[in-house]
Each structure stands twice: as C-alpha cells, then as structure tokens.
Amino acid sequence: GFHTRGGALGAVDTELVREIRGDAGSSGHRQIKGHGHFYGDLWQYFYEGLEEGTVHFGVDVQEVLETSSKAPQLLLSDGPREFDLIVGADGGKSSIRPYVTKKLPTYAGYTLWRGLVPTKGIAGPPSGSATIGGAEYQTLGFPCPGPEDTGTLWNCGVYMAMPEIDVEAPTRNRQVREGMKKVPDWFIPFVRHFFGDTNAKFWEECSEKGKVSPHPVWELAADRVVNGRIILLGDAAHMASPRTGAGAYTAMSDAVMLGAALQRGKTLEEALQIYNDDTVKRGQQLFQQSRQAASYFAPSGWKPVSPAKLLEDALLRRKAEEAKSEKGLIKQFQGCFR
C-alpha cells in the first residue's frame, strides 16, 4: 500500500473526495482537509472505501492482449485474464498508455527537488528566489502531518532549470538515475550561493535527517484516452507541473467523469466516447496551465544550463571580482604612502 508514502498535497477538493468515496467520512481515520495533508492519508481514505478483495497487490501486468476485442486481456505472471474494460490508471510511467495513444510526455525544462523531513528541531520552511539568465529559481515549502507516529513534516522543494540530458524520461523503470539517488555535491553549495546560508542550512539538515530527491517535470496532454475497451485515467492521460496544484484534482475528476459517463451512455461505447471527449479537453486545459508555470522556470526558447555549471561559473565570477577588489585596495593602500 501507499499509506506511509509520498509527501503533501497542497490543496484538495474535499467535496470531490467525498463524492468519490460515497460517504461523509471515514471512521477511525484522520480527517481529509483542504490544504496541506499527507498523500498517504488520502490514499488510505480511498482504499478503506473499497470492498474487500478489490485490490490485488504485487501483480505485474506484462502486456495487453486482444486490444481490439470487446474482451481485452491482461497478461499477468500466471497467464492472461479477460476483462470487460481495462483502465490504465498507472501513473506517468504508464505501461498501458502505448495501447491507447502514441503521445509521450515531454520534459518541461526544469526539475523540482523535493524535500521531506520532520519539523522537530529544524527551522523552516525554506524561502527564497533568484533570477538567473532569465529563468526563475525558487525554494519554498509548508508543514504537513506525516504518517502516523511521525509527527509534522516539512514538505519543501527547490525549482530549478536542468537540461534534459541530466534527467530521465518517465518510463516503466525507475525515474531517478543511480547518480541522483543521493544529493549531488553541488546541491547545497548551489542553494547557499543563490538562496543564502539560512536556506542552505535547512536543505543540509533535510538531506541528513530526511529525504531529498529530484522530480523532473514532465507534461502530457493525450490526444485520446480511449481505444476500444482500454482507457487512461490520471497521470497516464495527463501530466502537469506541481505548480498547477491540479494534478491530483484532475485525476479525481477523471474518476468522477468516468462514473458519470457510464451512467449517461446508452452503450459502453457511447459512455467511453463521452469520457474521452471530456477528459481530453480537461487534459489540454491542464497542459496550458502547466505551460504557463514553465514560462517562469524554463522560458520558451531558453536553453537550460546544468546547475553544477551555473554554480561553477558564479563562483569563478565571484573569485574574479574579489581578486579585482583586492587589487584595487592594494593600489589604494600603496597610494597612501607615496
């Protein structure tokens, strides 16, 4: 399960959440709030609303068979199984997406370095911004309740432009490179130089006592989300910047729309067409919001520079300026004795 995983969701439409769950609350579970709550709590809230036996963990979908029939199959480790409808709600690294569309996510030109650490004994959240070569770099965050018995967490991030060569595309395999599983040597010095000592201290403590990991921003607006009896939902159908604050909301809207379409359509084909048209439209709207966010962190026509290179150049410039200033002071000092 995911009840102890993830970070914080900045904003959640609680009415939409309860519409999906179908009740007014969850007995014995922490309340789902509108702002700043733990992702695992939302997952658990939905999971508890399902009938027992609905979810089967540890099942690997190897392939989709009979894709054009009215009874498509999932090839599992123990063989194929037939279904009336296959819903690919398997995230940005979707393995179901290729059976519906050839559309692929595109890199937005910047990465969000996420940090998650207990608030106890750590001053925060970080706050700072810098404009470098026309692109905005930011660090920010907020507190949120963590998994049970862990207390409150700082959920924070650093938005920074990074070349695509430095990141990996969302595929079925792990998104984070081996070299990015630990905080790179340039990260804390970068924060210190561009955001100051206070922010650097926070991120240093976060990397030592919590978790810091890169999340490249990928964008997608699928041209279709239905192919026969195979459909896409959530990040499998659309991906956007966290700055939109609408990724989870759009995924939940997909679920509600799918349920409504199945009620409205006279046939399954008609229902899926309704779902397709609505979901594609909303996905394109979300994509435009994501593009707007990208205009700050990776402006159109601007080529991202590696943060390590930016830091190296900045330190060299500062060293040259200090040397020039020191040389000027020496000349001034010598002039006093002439």
BALOBA-1460 file (C-alpha; in Angstrom, 3 decimals):
// residues 338
<rec num="1" residu="g" x="0.000" y="0.000" z="0.000"/>
<rec num="2" residu="f" x="0.840" y="3.705" z="-0.113"/>
<rec num="3" residu="h" x="-0.425" y="4.758" z="3.313"/>
<rec num="4" residu="t" x="3.073" y="5.689" z="4.540"/>
<rec num="5" residu="r" x="4.414" y="7.015" z="1.239"/>
<rec num="6" residu="g" x="4.525" y="10.326" z="-0.599"/>
<rec num="7" residu="g" x="4.647" y="13.923" z="0.547"/>
<rec num="8" residu="a" x="1.964" y="16.537" z="0.984"/>
<rec num="9" residu="l" x="-0.841" y="17.621" z="-1.285"/>
<rec num="10" residu="g" x="-1.113" y="21.389" z="-1.195"/>
<rec num="11" residu="a" x="-4.832" y="21.607" z="-1.906"/>
<rec num="12" residu="v" x="-7.616" y="19.056" z="-2.238"/>
<rec num="13" residu="d" x="-11.262" y="19.458" z="-3.185"/>
<rec num="14" residu="t" x="-12.786" y="17.730" z="-0.165"/>
<rec num="15" residu="e" x="-16.256" y="17.642" z="-1.726"/>
<rec num="16" residu="l" x="-14.855" y="15.789" z="-4.730"/>
<rec num="17" residu="v" x="-13.014" y="13.393" z="-2.421"/>
<rec num="18" residu="r" x="-16.181" y="12.552" z="-0.550"/>
<rec num="19" residu="e" x="-18.135" y="12.174" z="-3.791"/>
<rec num="20" residu="i" x="-15.671" y="9.507" z="-4.882"/>
<rec num="21" residu="r" x="-15.746" y="7.765" z="-1.507"/>
<rec num="22" residu="g" x="-19.519" y="7.923" z="-1.432"/>
<rec num="23" residu="d" x="-19.812" y="8.818" z="2.223"/>
<rec num="24" residu="a" x="-19.341" y="11.721" z="4.597"/>
<rec num="25" residu="g" x="-16.255" y="10.450" z="6.363"/>
<rec num="26" residu="s" x="-14.077" y="7.565" z="7.390"/>
<rec num="27" residu="s" x="-14.437" y="6.122" z="10.868"/>
<rec num="28" residu="g" x="-11.173" y="5.815" z="12.753"/>
<rec num="29" residu="h" x="-9.145" y="7.645" z="10.118"/>
<rec num="30" residu="r" x="-7.633" y="11.094" z="10.141"/>
<rec num="31" residu="q" x="-9.784" y="13.745" z="8.540"/>
<rec num="32" residu="i" x="-9.031" y="14.776" z="4.973"/>
<rec num="33" residu="k" x="-8.536" y="18.539" z="4.947"/>
<rec num="34" residu="g" x="-8.494" y="21.029" z="2.132"/>
<rec num="35" residu="h" x="-4.843" y="22.030" z="2.472"/>
<rec num="36" residu="g" x="-1.518" y="20.546" z="3.410"/>
<rec num="37" residu="h" x="-2.246" y="16.953" z="4.305"/>
<rec num="38" residu="f" x="-0.245" y="13.785" z="3.766"/>
<rec num="39" residu="y" x="-0.644" y="11.931" z="0.454"/>
<rec num="40" residu="g" x="-0.784" y="8.561" z="2.223"/>
<rec num="41" residu="d" x="-3.835" y="9.687" z="4.211"/>
<rec num="42" residu="l" x="-5.774" y="10.385" z="1.025"/>
<rec num="43" residu="w" x="-4.709" y="7.037" z="-0.430"/>
<rec num="44" residu="q" x="-5.813" y="5.242" z="2.739"/>
<rec num="45" residu="y" x="-9.128" y="7.096" z="2.788"/>
<rec num="46" residu="f" x="-9.943" y="5.886" z="-0.724"/>
<rec num="47" residu="y" x="-8.630" y="2.381" z="-0.064"/>
<rec num="48" residu="e" x="-10.805" y="1.949" z="3.022"/>
<rec num="49" residu="g" x="-13.860" y="2.779" z="0.905"/>
<rec num="50" residu="l" x="-13.363" y="-0.221" z="-1.395"/>
<rec num="51" residu="e" x="-14.915" y="-3.611" z="-0.933"/>
<rec num="52" residu="e" x="-12.559" y="-6.203" z="0.495"/>
<rec num="53" residu="g" x="-10.671" y="-8.098" z="-2.205"/>
<rec num="54" residu="t" x="-10.987" y="-5.308" z="-4.787"/>
<rec num="55" residu="v" x="-7.255" y="-4.593" z="-4.809"/>
<rec num="56" residu="h" x="-4.589" y="-7.212" z="-5.527"/>
<rec num="57" residu="f" x="-1.071" y="-6.091" z="-4.622"/>
<rec num="58" residu="g" x="2.114" y="-7.398" z="-6.228"/>
<rec num="59" residu="v" x="0.534" y="-8.163" z="-9.618"/>
<rec num="60" residu="d" x="2.717" y="-7.381" z="-12.624"/>
<rec num="61" residu="v" x="0.910" y="-6.506" z="-15.855"/>
<rec num="62" residu="q" x="3.253" y="-7.731" z="-18.565"/>
<rec num="63" residu="e" x="1.189" y="-6.997" z="-21.680"/>
<rec num="64" residu="v" x="-2.287" y="-6.208" z="-23.006"/>
<rec num="65" residu="l" x="-3.710" y="-8.773" z="-25.431"/>
<rec num="66" residu="e" x="-6.735" y="-8.777" z="-27.729"/>
<rec num="67" residu="t" x="-6.700" y="-4.983" z="-27.677"/>
<rec num="68" residu="s" x="-9.312" y="-4.563" z="-30.430"/>
<rec num="69" residu="s" x="-11.833" y="-7.016" z="-28.990"/>
<rec num="70" residu="k" x="-14.693" y="-6.400" z="-26.578"/>
<rec num="71" residu="a" x="-12.904" y="-8.624" z="-24.090"/>
<rec num="72" residu="p" x="-9.281" y="-7.381" z="-23.850"/>
<rec num="73" residu="q" x="-6.848" y="-9.385" z="-21.757"/>
<rec num="74" residu="l" x="-4.118" y="-8.550" z="-19.295"/>
<rec num="75" residu="l" x="-1.150" y="-10.876" z="-19.451"/>
<rec num="76" residu="l" x="-0.118" y="-11.482" z="-15.841"/>
<rec num="77" residu="s" x="2.636" y="-13.651" z="-14.403"/>
<rec num="78" residu="d" x="0.191" y="-16.571" z="-14.127"/>
<rec num="79" residu="g" x="-1.240" y="-16.090" z="-17.628"/>
<rec num="80" residu="p" x="-3.852" y="-13.931" z="-19.421"/>
<rec num="81" residu="r" x="-7.077" y="-12.713" z="-17.802"/>
<rec num="82" residu="e" x="-10.083" y="-11.348" z="-19.682"/>
<rec num="83" residu="f" x="-11.868" y="-8.099" z="-18.759"/>
<rec num="84" residu="d" x="-14.806" y="-6.027" z="-19.982"/>
<rec num="85" residu="l" x="-12.816" y="-2.816" z="-19.524"/>
<rec num="86" residu="i" x="-9.173" y="-2.031" z="-18.759"/>
<rec num="87" residu="v" x="-8.493" y="1.273" z="-17.009"/>
<rec num="88" residu="g" x="-4.857" y="2.325" z="-17.148"/>
<rec num="89" residu="a" x="-4.519" y="4.439" z="-14.008"/>
<rec num="90" residu="d" x="-0.850" y="3.542" z="-13.693"/>
<rec num="91" residu="g" x="0.734" y="6.993" z="-13.495"/>
<rec num="92" residu="g" x="3.145" y="8.999" z="-15.577"/>
<rec num="93" residu="k" x="5.271" y="5.932" z="-16.281"/>
<rec num="94" residu="s" x="2.169" y="4.145" z="-17.620"/>
<rec num="95" residu="s" x="2.694" y="0.801" z="-19.344"/>
<rec num="96" residu="i" x="-0.930" y="0.859" z="-20.567"/>
<rec num="97" residu="r" x="-0.613" y="4.219" z="-22.381"/>
<rec num="98" residu="p" x="1.053" y="2.797" z="-25.559"/>
<rec num="99" residu="y" x="-2.062" y="0.676" z="-26.172"/>
<rec num="100" residu="v" x="-4.183" y="3.834" z="-26.323"/>
<rec num="101" residu="t" x="-2.021" y="6.601" z="-27.819"/>
<rec num="102" residu="k" x="1.447" y="7.232" z="-29.260"/>
<rec num="103" residu="k" x="1.617" y="10.516" z="-27.387"/>
<rec num="104" residu="l" x="4.536" y="10.716" z="-24.950"/>
<rec num="105" residu="p" x="5.333" y="13.082" z="-22.078"/>
<rec num="106" residu="t" x="7.695" y="15.954" z="-22.882"/>
<rec num="107" residu="y" x="10.214" y="17.457" z="-20.486"/>
<rec num="108" residu="a" x="9.225" y="20.915" z="-19.236"/>
<rec num="109" residu="g" x="12.848" y="22.065" z="-18.872"/>
<rec num="110" residu="y" x="13.020" y="22.165" z="-15.073"/>
<rec num="111" residu="t" x="13.097" y="19.878" z="-12.059"/>
<rec num="112" residu="l" x="11.539" y="20.049" z="-8.605"/>
<rec num="113" residu="w" x="13.907" y="18.816" z="-5.908"/>
<rec num="114" residu="r" x="11.529" y="17.606" z="-3.189"/>
<rec num="115" residu="g" x="12.431" y="17.527" z="0.477"/>
<rec num="116" residu="l" x="10.594" y="15.780" z="3.308"/>
<rec num="117" residu="v" x="11.853" y="15.948" z="6.908"/>
<rec num="118" residu="p" x="10.377" y="16.076" z="10.444"/>
<rec num="119" residu="t" x="9.856" y="19.660" z="11.641"/>
<rec num="120" residu="k" x="11.097" y="18.918" z="15.160"/>
<rec num="121" residu="g" x="14.373" y="20.737" z="15.744"/>
<rec num="122" residu="i" x="14.587" y="22.029" z="12.165"/>
<rec num="123" residu="a" x="13.768" y="25.662" z="11.442"/>
<rec num="124" residu="g" x="11.783" y="26.156" z="8.264"/>
<rec num="125" residu="p" x="10.293" y="26.274" z="5.779"/>
<rec num="126" residu="p" x="12.894" y="27.497" z="3.280"/>
<rec num="127" residu="s" x="12.040" y="30.619" z="1.320"/>
<rec num="128" residu="g" x="13.996" y="32.287" z="-1.448"/>
<rec num="129" residu="s" x="14.175" y="33.068" z="-5.144"/>
<rec num="130" residu="a" x="16.737" y="34.085" z="-7.728"/>
<rec num="131" residu="t" x="16.613" y="35.021" z="-11.399"/>
<rec num="132" residu="i" x="19.473" y="33.531" z="-13.401"/>
<rec num="133" residu="g" x="19.724" y="34.120" z="-17.126"/>
<rec num="134" residu="g" x="16.047" y="34.991" z="-17.358"/>
<rec num="135" residu="a" x="14.813" y="31.879" z="-15.508"/>
<rec num="136" residu="e" x="13.309" y="31.828" z="-12.028"/>
<rec num="137" residu="y" x="14.778" y="29.579" z="-9.317"/>
<rec num="138" residu="q" x="12.755" y="29.112" z="-6.120"/>
<rec num="139" residu="t" x="12.813" y="27.302" z="-2.815"/>
<rec num="140" residu="l" x="9.673" y="27.095" z="-0.692"/>
<rec num="141" residu="g" x="7.535" y="24.757" z="1.386"/>
<rec num="142" residu="f" x="4.989" y="24.228" z="4.138"/>
<rec num="143" residu="p" x="4.331" y="21.909" z="7.104"/>
<rec num="144" residu="c" x="2.047" y="18.903" z="6.821"/>
<rec num="145" residu="p" x="1.081" y="15.948" z="9.023"/>
<rec num="146" residu="g" x="3.198" y="12.904" z="8.262"/>
<rec num="147" residu="p" x="2.330" y="9.213" z="8.589"/>
<rec num="148" residu="e" x="1.001" y="8.208" z="11.999"/>
<rec num="149" residu="d" x="3.578" y="8.378" z="14.805"/>
<rec num="150" residu="t" x="5.969" y="10.516" z="12.740"/>
<rec num="151" residu="g" x="4.652" y="13.963" z="13.686"/>
<rec num="152" residu="t" x="4.612" y="17.006" z="11.431"/>
<rec num="153" residu="l" x="6.844" y="17.138" z="8.353"/>
<rec num="154" residu="w" x="8.342" y="19.938" z="6.319"/>
<rec num="155" residu="n" x="7.224" y="19.378" z="2.728"/>
<rec num="156" residu="c" x="9.530" y="21.573" z="0.658"/>
<rec num="157" residu="g" x="11.077" y="21.976" z="-2.754"/>
<rec num="158" residu="v" x="13.583" y="23.724" z="-4.980"/>
<rec num="159" residu="y" x="12.522" y="24.552" z="-8.533"/>
<rec num="160" residu="m" x="15.484" y="24.740" z="-10.868"/>
<rec num="161" residu="a" x="16.066" y="24.526" z="-14.595"/>
<rec num="162" residu="m" x="18.008" y="21.438" z="-15.687"/>
<rec num="163" residu="p" x="18.935" y="20.173" z="-19.166"/>
<rec num="164" residu="e" x="17.046" y="17.118" z="-20.340"/>
<rec num="165" residu="i" x="20.320" y="15.208" z="-20.582"/>
<rec num="166" residu="d" x="20.551" y="15.447" z="-16.773"/>
<rec num="167" residu="v" x="17.181" y="13.747" z="-16.173"/>
<rec num="168" residu="e" x="15.365" y="10.621" z="-17.301"/>
<rec num="169" residu="a" x="12.046" y="10.255" z="-19.060"/>
<rec num="170" residu="p" x="9.136" y="8.721" z="-17.132"/>
<rec num="171" residu="t" x="9.240" y="5.080" z="-18.186"/>
<rec num="172" residu="r" x="8.186" y="1.853" z="-16.554"/>
<rec num="173" residu="n" x="11.597" y="1.694" z="-14.910"/>
<rec num="174" residu="r" x="12.771" y="3.893" z="-12.035"/>
<rec num="175" residu="q" x="12.771" y="7.565" z="-12.927"/>
<rec num="176" residu="v" x="15.726" y="8.535" z="-10.722"/>
<rec num="177" residu="r" x="19.190" y="7.744" z="-12.041"/>
<rec num="178" residu="e" x="21.711" y="5.912" z="-9.883"/>
<rec num="179" residu="g" x="23.718" y="9.121" z="-9.616"/>
<rec num="180" residu="m" x="20.671" y="11.056" z="-8.383"/>
<rec num="181" residu="k" x="19.708" y="8.711" z="-5.535"/>
<rec num="182" residu="k" x="21.914" y="10.746" z="-3.240"/>
<rec num="183" residu="v" x="22.064" y="14.524" z="-3.038"/>
<rec num="184" residu="p" x="24.735" y="15.654" z="-5.532"/>
<rec num="185" residu="d" x="27.791" y="17.526" z="-4.244"/>
<rec num="186" residu="w" x="26.746" y="20.755" z="-5.963"/>
<rec num="187" residu="f" x="23.241" y="20.914" z="-4.440"/>
<rec num="188" residu="i" x="23.889" y="22.500" z="-1.013"/>
<rec num="189" residu="p" x="26.573" y="24.917" z="-2.349"/>
<rec num="190" residu="f" x="24.103" y="25.930" z="-5.092"/>
<rec num="191" residu="v" x="21.414" y="26.713" z="-2.513"/>
<rec num="192" residu="r" x="23.911" y="28.581" z="-0.347"/>
<rec num="193" residu="h" x="25.197" y="30.738" z="-3.185"/>
<rec num="194" residu="f" x="21.829" y="31.630" z="-4.732"/>
<rec num="195" residu="f" x="19.463" y="31.440" z="-1.728"/>
<rec num="196" residu="g" x="21.706" y="32.224" z="1.259"/>
<rec num="197" residu="d" x="23.030" y="30.492" z="4.380"/>
<rec num="198" residu="t" x="19.674" y="30.054" z="6.153"/>
<rec num="199" residu="n" x="18.154" y="28.107" z="3.263"/>
<rec num="200" residu="a" x="21.374" y="26.130" z="2.809"/>
<rec num="201" residu="k" x="21.242" y="25.113" z="6.483"/>
<rec num="202" residu="f" x="17.679" y="23.872" z="6.078"/>
<rec num="203" residu="w" x="18.466" y="21.766" z="2.999"/>
<rec num="204" residu="e" x="21.610" y="20.420" z="4.616"/>
<rec num="205" residu="e" x="19.559" y="19.192" z="7.598"/>
<rec num="206" residu="c" x="16.837" y="17.921" z="5.279"/>
<rec num="207" residu="s" x="19.344" y="15.806" z="3.343"/>
<rec num="208" residu="e" x="20.860" y="14.444" z="6.568"/>
<rec num="209" residu="k" x="17.681" y="13.756" z="8.573"/>
<rec num="210" residu="g" x="15.051" y="13.396" z="5.863"/>
<rec num="211" residu="k" x="14.838" y="12.749" z="2.140"/>
<rec num="212" residu="v" x="15.766" y="14.895" z="-0.853"/>
<rec num="213" residu="s" x="15.088" y="13.618" z="-4.372"/>
<rec num="214" residu="p" x="14.732" y="15.090" z="-7.876"/>
<rec num="215" residu="h" x="11.381" y="15.032" z="-9.671"/>
<rec num="216" residu="p" x="11.774" y="16.236" z="-13.270"/>
<rec num="217" residu="v" x="8.623" y="17.964" z="-14.503"/>
<rec num="218" residu="w" x="7.069" y="16.171" z="-17.469"/>
<rec num="219" residu="e" x="3.999" y="17.356" z="-19.338"/>
<rec num="220" residu="l" x="1.399" y="15.426" z="-21.299"/>
<rec num="221" residu="a" x="-1.994" y="16.058" z="-22.814"/>
<rec num="222" residu="a" x="-3.076" y="12.853" z="-24.546"/>
<rec num="223" residu="d" x="-4.849" y="13.249" z="-27.892"/>
<rec num="224" residu="r" x="-7.080" y="10.324" z="-26.936"/>
<rec num="225" residu="v" x="-7.695" y="8.434" z="-23.708"/>
<rec num="226" residu="v" x="-9.875" y="5.651" z="-25.080"/>
<rec num="227" residu="n" x="-9.027" y="2.895" z="-27.541"/>
<rec num="228" residu="g" x="-11.800" y="0.310" z="-27.732"/>
<rec num="229" residu="r" x="-12.172" y="-1.128" z="-24.234"/>
<rec num="230" residu="i" x="-8.834" y="0.253" z="-22.964"/>
<rec num="231" residu="i" x="-8.818" y="3.692" z="-21.334"/>
<rec num="232" residu="l" x="-6.452" y="6.013" z="-19.469"/>
<rec num="233" residu="l" x="-7.049" y="7.905" z="-16.238"/>
<rec num="234" residu="g" x="-4.955" y="10.315" z="-14.153"/>
<rec num="235" residu="d" x="-1.257" y="10.841" z="-14.887"/>
<rec num="236" residu="a" x="-1.402" y="8.128" z="-17.533"/>
<rec num="237" residu="a" x="-3.582" y="10.550" z="-19.534"/>
<rec num="238" residu="h" x="-2.190" y="13.937" z="-18.484"/>
<rec num="239" residu="m" x="0.866" y="15.206" z="-16.630"/>
<rec num="240" residu="a" x="1.500" y="18.734" z="-15.411"/>
<rec num="241" residu="s" x="3.680" y="20.870" z="-13.187"/>
<rec num="242" residu="p" x="3.078" y="20.660" z="-9.421"/>
<rec num="243" residu="r" x="2.715" y="24.447" z="-9.634"/>
<rec num="244" residu="t" x="-0.706" y="23.996" z="-11.242"/>
<rec num="245" residu="g" x="-1.952" y="22.472" z="-7.992"/>
<rec num="246" residu="a" x="-4.362" y="20.477" z="-10.148"/>
<rec num="247" residu="g" x="-2.713" y="17.132" z="-10.897"/>
<rec num="248" residu="a" x="-4.473" y="15.103" z="-8.195"/>
<rec num="249" residu="y" x="-7.657" y="17.122" z="-8.693"/>
<rec num="250" residu="t" x="-7.751" y="16.319" z="-12.425"/>
<rec num="251" residu="a" x="-7.170" y="12.626" z="-11.761"/>
<rec num="252" residu="m" x="-10.061" y="12.556" z="-9.299"/>
<rec num="253" residu="s" x="-12.205" y="14.462" z="-11.799"/>
<rec num="254" residu="d" x="-11.403" y="11.732" z="-14.333"/>
<rec num="255" residu="a" x="-12.755" y="9.114" z="-11.946"/>
<rec num="256" residu="v" x="-15.965" y="11.053" z="-11.330"/>
<rec num="257" residu="m" x="-16.387" y="11.718" z="-15.051"/>
<rec num="258" residu="l" x="-15.916" y="8.047" z="-15.879"/>
<rec num="259" residu="g" x="-18.622" y="7.105" z="-13.401"/>
<rec num="260" residu="a" x="-20.974" y="9.772" z="-14.763"/>
<rec num="261" residu="a" x="-20.316" y="8.747" z="-18.384"/>
<rec num="262" residu="l" x="-21.098" y="5.111" z="-17.588"/>
<rec num="263" residu="q" x="-24.427" y="6.276" z="-16.161"/>
<rec num="264" residu="r" x="-25.250" y="8.569" z="-19.094"/>
<rec num="265" residu="g" x="-24.217" y="6.419" z="-22.031"/>
<rec num="266" residu="k" x="-26.806" y="4.076" z="-23.507"/>
<rec num="267" residu="t" x="-23.991" y="1.713" z="-24.513"/>
<rec num="268" residu="l" x="-20.469" y="1.230" z="-23.196"/>
<rec num="269" residu="e" x="-19.074" y="2.634" z="-26.447"/>
<rec num="270" residu="e" x="-21.180" y="5.792" z="-26.094"/>
<rec num="271" residu="a" x="-20.155" y="6.172" z="-22.446"/>
<rec num="272" residu="l" x="-16.468" y="5.848" z="-23.283"/>
<rec num="273" residu="q" x="-16.777" y="8.433" z="-26.053"/>
<rec num="274" residu="i" x="-18.272" y="10.885" z="-23.543"/>
<rec num="275" residu="y" x="-15.412" y="10.138" z="-21.163"/>
<rec num="276" residu="n" x="-12.818" y="10.525" z="-23.908"/>
<rec num="277" residu="d" x="-14.070" y="13.905" z="-25.132"/>
<rec num="278" residu="d" x="-14.351" y="15.395" z="-21.665"/>
<rec num="279" residu="t" x="-11.027" y="14.038" z="-20.376"/>
<rec num="280" residu="v" x="-9.045" y="15.123" z="-23.438"/>
<rec num="281" residu="k" x="-10.488" y="18.639" z="-23.138"/>
<rec num="282" residu="r" x="-9.646" y="18.907" z="-19.434"/>
<rec num="283" residu="g" x="-6.188" y="17.473" z="-20.072"/>
<rec num="284" residu="q" x="-5.478" y="20.152" z="-22.675"/>
<rec num="285" residu="q" x="-6.614" y="22.855" z="-20.252"/>
<rec num="286" residu="l" x="-4.301" y="21.464" z="-17.577"/>
<rec num="287" residu="f" x="-1.453" y="21.352" z="-20.098"/>
<rec num="288" residu="q" x="-1.884" y="25.069" z="-20.811"/>
<rec num="289" residu="q" x="-1.698" y="25.817" z="-17.087"/>
<rec num="290" residu="s" x="1.472" y="23.769" z="-16.887"/>
<rec num="291" residu="r" x="2.977" y="25.634" z="-19.840"/>
<rec num="292" residu="q" x="2.245" y="28.901" z="-18.050"/>
<rec num="293" residu="a" x="4.154" y="27.692" z="-14.990"/>
<rec num="294" residu="a" x="7.050" y="26.644" z="-17.214"/>
<rec num="295" residu="s" x="7.333" y="30.179" z="-18.600"/>
<rec num="296" residu="y" x="8.879" y="31.191" z="-15.250"/>
<rec num="297" residu="f" x="11.246" y="28.281" z="-14.671"/>
<rec num="298" residu="a" x="12.197" y="27.434" z="-18.260"/>
<rec num="299" residu="p" x="11.211" y="30.312" z="-20.596"/>
<rec num="300" residu="s" x="10.399" y="29.496" z="-24.208"/>
<rec num="301" residu="g" x="13.483" y="29.469" z="-26.413"/>
<rec num="302" residu="w" x="15.813" y="29.435" z="-23.396"/>
<rec num="303" residu="k" x="18.329" y="26.613" z="-23.128"/>
<rec num="304" residu="p" x="18.640" y="25.227" z="-19.576"/>
<rec num="305" residu="v" x="22.136" y="25.126" z="-18.097"/>
<rec num="306" residu="s" x="23.263" y="22.471" z="-15.644"/>
<rec num="307" residu="p" x="23.040" y="23.794" z="-12.055"/>
<rec num="308" residu="a" x="26.559" y="22.486" z="-11.431"/>
<rec num="309" residu="k" x="27.822" y="24.610" z="-14.330"/>
<rec num="310" residu="l" x="25.882" y="27.664" z="-13.138"/>
<rec num="311" residu="l" x="27.431" y="27.317" z="-9.692"/>
<rec num="312" residu="e" x="30.925" y="26.850" z="-11.104"/>
<rec num="313" residu="d" x="30.603" y="29.956" z="-13.280"/>
<rec num="314" residu="a" x="29.118" y="32.007" z="-10.428"/>
<rec num="315" residu="l" x="31.946" y="31.064" z="-8.055"/>
<rec num="316" residu="l" x="34.560" y="31.886" z="-10.681"/>
<rec num="317" residu="r" x="32.962" y="35.288" z="-11.241"/>
<rec num="318" residu="r" x="32.885" y="35.970" z="-7.529"/>
<rec num="319" residu="k" x="36.517" y="34.945" z="-7.182"/>
<rec num="320" residu="a" x="37.480" y="37.238" z="-10.060"/>
<rec num="321" residu="e" x="35.519" y="40.115" z="-8.526"/>
<rec num="322" residu="e" x="37.135" y="39.552" z="-5.141"/>
<rec num="323" residu="a" x="40.585" y="39.495" z="-6.752"/>
<rec num="324" residu="k" x="39.794" y="42.708" z="-8.622"/>
<rec num="325" residu="s" x="38.525" y="44.328" z="-5.444"/>
<rec num="326" residu="e" x="41.602" y="43.198" z="-3.517"/>
<rec num="327" residu="k" x="43.875" y="44.555" z="-6.240"/>
<rec num="328" residu="g" x="42.070" y="47.891" z="-6.059"/>
<rec num="329" residu="l" x="42.503" y="48.047" z="-2.286"/>
<rec num="330" residu="i" x="46.224" y="47.331" z="-2.612"/>
<rec num="331" residu="k" x="46.631" y="50.158" z="-5.106"/>
<rec num="332" residu="q" x="44.669" y="52.463" z="-2.828"/>
<rec num="333" residu="f" x="46.791" y="51.458" z="0.150"/>
<rec num="334" residu="q" x="50.029" y="51.972" z="-1.780"/>
<rec num="335" residu="g" x="48.829" y="55.403" z="-2.859"/>
<rec num="336" residu="c" x="48.585" y="56.494" z="0.769"/>
<rec num="337" residu="f" x="52.353" y="56.122" z="1.200"/>
<rec num="338" residu="r" x="53.512" y="57.923" z="-1.903"/>
